[in-house]
Amino acid sequence: MMPGMKYYYSAVDGIVLHHSGIMETNFMEEITLYFTRGDDLAEVVLPHYCFTKVRGFSEDDLFELEEYARNNAPLIWELALEYRAADKNNN
């Protein structure tokens, strides 16, 4: 698992999605999504849906991954907020 890949979210058609916790960058909260398939990797930053790293995925794959990210972002944000609250309660 790569650094930042903190939380498992899903596995669909051989593509696994992990996500980071909520990070503050330039006074904005962001979550990085990590799509992996074997050695292939695509990192997407929410809420911008900006790919920051891509290796091995086709343009068609990236279109589908972005669509998946957009469709699942509300639940991923909700989970990340719950994880953050749990982490604060455990410290």
Buried (B, 14 or more C-beta within 10 A) or exposed (E): EEEEBBBEBBEEEEBBBBBBBBEEEEEEBBBBBBBBBEEBBBBBBBEEBEBEEBEEBEEEBBEBBBEBBEEBBEEBBEBBBEBEEEEEEEE
